[in-house]
Amino acid sequence: MSLKSFGQSKKFLIHTVAFYNFENLFDTINDPNTFDEDWTPKGSQHWTFDKYQNKLTHLARVLAEIGSSENPESPTFIGGCEIENRGVLEDLIQQPNLADKTYGIIHFDSPDKRGIDVALLYRKNFFQPTSYANIPLYVFQGEAKPKNETAESTDDIEIVSPKNKRVYTRDQLLVTGFLEGEEIHLIVNHWPSRSGGEQRSSPFREAAGALNRKIMDSLQQINPNAKVITMGDLNDGPYNKSVKIALGAKDKKRETPQFGIFNPFEEMQKRGMGTIAHRDAWDIFDQIMVSESLLKNEYSSWQFWKAGIYNKSFLIQKSGSFKGYPLRHSATEIGFSDHFPVYIYLIKEKN
């Protein structure tokens, strides 16, 4: 693993943890159990094999390079969302930019009716998973507040069970394992969208934040020093109730209590940075947060170092009405995603 000087004379091991919304990573095959018809050769996106292959090539380029400013190795962990199935991930990790990285896949099909899931890719030579589970998020029609507000643009489809009014959304993926011999827990998220408007749908994301907090609490009850990393497209910024209240994230290390969680992306949001743009306003929906146990000032075990947004120029729209936005798929171009990826570094002093 790569080494990095940190301080005066000490040497450190380093690992990159990344998250990326893959934006509609669909294959070309119509799945009769999901609403994926648009992403077929005859669908509205005219999604052909060649387009799919271009999408995979583009994503693989990004994933191989995230965090390379401080760590030349590609990320040890990649959380992802908007993934149709395991097959597209198997195709992804076989791309030339990733094929020699020995990525493993942890994926479950979620109840999302558009067929998009979350997943974790991990480098098998550094991380050995010991358990994993998809934990369902139960939210119901009627929990959302009726508001007269302009609905936000979203690809998400809000499907409600006629029996119990459950709104089908993504599960939260919990993975536990050993990173070079030390136990780490990772949660991968894609919280409910702002379909129907931010305020009306906020209770759904607040429920997602509360579920995240419950998962962390259960891990910390077993081991008070449990090291937990939660990541995802939260469809909320660091300042929203779902993150600040339901999850209880803090924006400063020194204010993060025992068993608490630190969000390094809140400070970036205050500086005007973003991972997604809407109506010329930037927000940070994509976040990676760490438990207080990863904030110690001694590095004999894995600790959080710093975080970033990967927004290289090749990921940015160069012209038109969306100039400066993330370069996404359009009718004339296979882009990358409508989100920028985010990352953090974990470091440990080399023996």
C-alpha positions in Angstrom: 0.0 0.0 0.0 1.2 3.5 -0.7 3.0 5.6 2.0 2.5 9.2 2.8 4.6 11.6 4.9 2.5 13.3 7.5 4.2 15.6 9.9 8.0 15.7 10.1 9.4 12.3 10.0 6.7 9.7 10.5 5.5 7.5 7.6 1.8 6.5 7.2 -0.2 3.9 5.5 -3.2 5.4 3.6 -6.5 4.2 2.2 -9.1 6.2 0.2 -12.8 5.7 0.9 -14.9 7.1 -2.0 -18.6 7.5 -2.8 -20.1 8.1 -6.3 -23.6 8.4 -7.6 -23.2 6.5 -10.9 -26.4 8.1 -12.3 -28.5 5.6 -14.0 -26.0 2.7 -14.4 -28.4 0.5 -16.3 -27.7 -2.4 -18.7 -29.7 -2.6 -21.9 -31.9 -5.5 -20.9 -35.5 -4.9 -19.9 -36.2 -6.2 -16.4 -39.9 -7.0 -16.2 -39.9 -6.4 -12.4 -38.7 -2.8 -12.5 -39.4 0.4 -14.4 -36.3 0.4 -16.5 -37.9 0.6 -19.9 -36.4 4.0 -20.7 -32.9 2.4 -20.5 -33.3 -0.1 -23.3 -32.5 0.3 -27.0 -36.1 1.0 -27.8 -36.7 3.2 -24.7 -36.6 7.0 -24.5 -32.9 7.0 -23.8 -32.1 4.8 -26.8 -29.8 3.0 -24.5 -27.6 0.8 -26.7 -24.7 -1.6 -26.0 -22.2 1.0 -27.3 -23.7 3.7 -25.0 -23.6 1.4 -22.0 -19.9 0.5 -22.7 -19.0 4.2 -23.0 -20.7 4.8 -19.6 -18.7 2.0 -18.0 -15.4 3.4 -19.5 -16.2 6.8 -18.2 -17.1 5.6 -14.7 -14.0 3.4 -14.5 -11.8 6.3 -15.3 -13.2 8.4 -12.5 -13.1 5.6 -9.9 -9.5 4.7 -10.7 -8.4 8.3 -10.1 -10.5 9.5 -7.0 -8.2 10.7 -4.3 -5.0 10.3 -6.4 -3.7 13.7 -5.3 -2.6 12.1 -2.0 -2.8 8.4 -2.7 -1.8 7.0 -6.0 -3.7 3.8 -5.3 -7.3 3.6 -6.5 -9.9 3.7 -3.6 -9.9 0.8 -1.2 -13.7 1.3 -0.8 -16.2 2.7 -3.3 -19.7 3.2 -2.2 -22.1 3.6 -5.2 -25.8 4.2 -5.9 -28.1 4.3 -8.9 -26.9 0.8 -9.8 -29.4 -1.5 -11.6 -28.0 -4.9 -10.6 -24.9 -6.9 -9.7 -24.2 -7.5 -13.4 -23.4 -3.9 -14.2 -20.9 -3.9 -11.3 -19.3 -7.0 -12.6 -19.0 -5.3 -16.0 -17.6 -2.2 -14.3 -14.8 -3.8 -12.4 -13.6 -5.6 -15.5 -12.9 -2.3 -17.3 -9.2 -1.8 -18.2 -8.8 1.0 -15.6 -10.1 -1.2 -12.8 -9.4 -4.8 -13.8 -6.1 -5.2 -12.0 -7.4 -3.7 -8.7 -9.0 -6.9 -7.5 -12.3 -5.3 -6.5 -15.0 -7.4 -4.8 -18.7 -6.6 -4.8 -21.3 -6.4 -2.1 -24.7 -5.7 -3.5 -28.4 -6.5 -2.7 -31.5 -5.8 -4.8 -33.5 -3.1 -3.1 -37.2 -2.6 -3.2 -36.8 0.6 -5.2 -39.3 0.2 -8.1 -37.0 1.9 -10.7 -34.5 -0.9 -9.9 -31.7 1.2 -8.6 -29.6 -0.1 -5.7 -26.6 0.8 -3.5 -23.5 -1.3 -3.4 -19.9 -1.4 -2.0 -16.8 -2.2 -4.1 -13.8 -3.1 -2.0 -10.2 -4.1 -2.8 -9.9 -7.7 -1.7 -6.1 -7.5 -1.0 -6.7 -4.9 1.7 -10.2 -5.6 3.1 -11.9 -8.8 4.1 -15.6 -8.6 4.8 -17.0 -10.7 7.7 -20.7 -9.7 7.5 -23.1 -7.6 5.4 -26.8 -6.9 5.5 -29.3 -4.7 3.7 -31.4 -2.9 6.2 -34.8 -1.7 5.0 -36.0 1.8 5.4 -39.8 1.8 6.1 -41.5 5.1 5.3 -45.2 5.5 4.5 -47.4 7.8 2.5 -48.9 10.3 5.0 -45.6 10.8 6.8 -44.7 13.4 4.2 -46.0 16.9 4.9 -48.5 18.3 2.5 -46.9 21.5 1.2 -47.6 23.9 -1.6 -44.1 23.9 -3.1 -42.6 23.5 -6.5 -41.6 19.9 -7.0 -37.9 19.4 -7.6 -36.6 17.6 -10.7 -35.8 14.0 -10.0 -35.7 10.7 -11.9 -37.1 8.9 -8.9 -40.5 7.3 -9.0 -42.5 7.3 -5.8 -44.3 4.0 -5.7 -46.7 3.4 -2.8 -48.0 0.0 -1.7 -51.8 -0.1 -2.0 -51.9 -2.4 1.1 -50.1 -0.4 3.7 -49.0 2.8 1.9 -45.3 2.0 2.2 -43.2 4.2 -0.1 -40.6 1.9 -1.7 -37.0 3.3 -1.4 -33.5 2.1 -1.1 -32.2 -0.1 1.7 -29.1 0.9 3.7 -26.2 -1.4 3.2 -24.1 -2.3 6.3 -20.7 -4.0 5.7 -18.3 -5.1 8.5 -14.8 -6.4 7.9 -11.1 -6.1 8.5 -9.0 -3.4 6.9 -5.5 -4.7 7.0 -6.4 -6.5 10.3 -8.6 -3.8 12.0 -12.3 -4.0 12.1 -14.2 -1.3 10.2 -18.0 -0.8 9.6 -19.3 0.9 6.5 -22.9 2.0 5.7 -23.8 2.9 2.1 -26.9 5.1 1.6 -29.2 6.6 -1.1 -31.8 8.4 0.9 -35.3 9.2 -0.4 -35.5 11.8 -3.1 -37.1 15.2 -3.0 -39.9 14.0 -5.2 -42.8 16.3 -4.4 -40.6 19.0 -3.0 -37.9 19.3 -0.4 -40.1 20.1 2.6 -42.9 17.7 1.8 -40.4 14.8 1.5 -38.1 15.8 4.4 -39.7 13.3 6.9 -38.6 10.4 4.6 -35.0 11.5 4.8 -35.2 12.3 8.5 -36.4 8.7 8.9 -33.3 7.6 6.9 -31.0 9.6 9.2 -32.7 8.1 12.2 -32.1 4.6 10.8 -28.5 5.4 10.2 -28.2 6.6 13.8 -29.9 3.4 15.0 -27.4 1.2 13.1 -24.5 3.1 14.6 -25.9 2.8 18.1 -26.3 -0.9 17.7 -22.6 -1.3 16.6 -21.4 0.9 19.4 -23.4 -1.1 22.0 -21.5 -4.1 20.9 -18.1 -2.3 20.8 -17.9 1.3 22.3 -14.9 1.9 20.1 -16.5 0.7 16.8 -15.2 2.6 13.8 -18.1 3.5 11.6 -18.1 5.3 8.2 -21.4 6.2 6.6 -21.6 7.5 3.1 -24.0 8.2 0.4 -26.2 10.5 -1.7 -28.5 11.8 1.0 -30.6 14.0 -1.2 -30.1 16.6 1.6 -27.2 18.9 2.4 -25.1 18.8 5.6 -27.3 21.4 7.2 -30.7 19.6 6.8 -32.6 18.0 9.6 -31.9 14.5 8.4 -28.2 15.0 8.9 -28.0 17.6 11.7 -30.8 16.3 13.9 -31.8 12.8 13.0 -28.2 11.6 12.5 -26.7 14.2 14.8 -23.7 15.0 12.7 -21.2 17.7 13.9 -19.2 20.0 11.6 -16.2 20.3 13.9 -14.0 17.5 15.3 -13.7 19.1 18.7 -17.5 19.3 19.1 -18.1 15.6 18.2 -19.0 13.8 21.4 -18.2 10.2 22.2 -20.3 7.9 20.0 -21.0 11.0 17.9 -20.4 11.5 14.2 -18.3 14.1 12.3 -19.3 15.5 8.9 -16.3 17.1 7.1 -18.5 18.2 4.2 -20.5 20.7 6.2 -17.5 23.1 6.3 -17.1 22.6 2.5 -20.7 23.5 2.0 -20.3 26.7 4.0 -17.4 27.6 1.6 -19.8 27.3 -1.4 -18.5 24.0 -2.7 -20.8 21.4 -4.1 -21.4 17.9 -5.5 -24.6 18.7 -7.4 -26.0 21.9 -9.0 -29.7 22.8 -9.4 -30.9 26.1 -10.8 -27.3 27.6 -10.5 -27.1 26.8 -6.8 -24.6 24.2 -5.5 -25.3 21.7 -2.7 -23.5 18.8 -1.2 -25.8 15.8 -1.2 -22.9 13.3 -1.4 -21.2 13.0 2.0 -19.0 10.7 4.0 -19.1 10.9 7.8 -17.1 9.2 10.4 -17.6 8.1 14.0 -15.8 9.9 16.8 -13.6 6.8 17.3 -11.9 7.7 14.0 -10.9 11.2 15.2 -8.3 10.4 17.8 -5.0 12.2 17.6 -2.9 9.1 17.8 -2.4 7.0 14.7 -1.5 3.5 15.9 -4.8 2.5 14.3 -6.9 3.7 11.4 -8.0 7.4 11.8 -9.7 10.0 9.6 -7.3 12.4 7.9 -9.1 14.7 5.5 -11.9 14.8 2.9 -12.5 16.1 -0.6 -14.7 16.5 -3.6 -13.4 15.0 -6.8 -14.3 17.7 -9.4 -11.6 17.5 -12.0 -12.1 19.6 -15.2 -13.0 16.5 -17.4 -16.0 16.0 -15.2 -17.4 19.4 -15.8 -19.8 20.7 -18.6 -17.8 23.1 -20.7 -20.7 24.9 -22.6 -24.4 25.5 -22.8 -27.0 26.4 -20.2 -25.4 23.9 -17.8 -21.8 25.1 -18.2 -19.9 24.4 -14.9 -22.3 21.6 -13.8 -21.2 18.0 -13.6 -21.1 16.5 -17.1 -24.0 14.0 -17.2 -25.6 11.9 -19.9 -27.5 13.7 -22.6 -29.1 12.9 -26.0 -25.8 13.8 -27.7 -23.1 12.8 -25.2 -22.4 10.0 -22.8 -21.2 11.9 -19.7 -20.2 10.8 -16.3 -22.8 11.7 -13.6 -24.9 14.6 -12.4 -22.9 14.3 -9.1 -19.3 14.8 -8.3 -17.8 11.9 -6.3 -16.5 12.5 -2.7 -13.8 10.8 -0.7 -11.9 10.7 2.6 -8.5 9.3 3.6 -7.8 6.9 6.4 -4.3 6.9 7.7 -2.3 4.8 10.2 1.3 5.2 11.3 3.6 2.6 9.8 5.3 0.3 12.3 
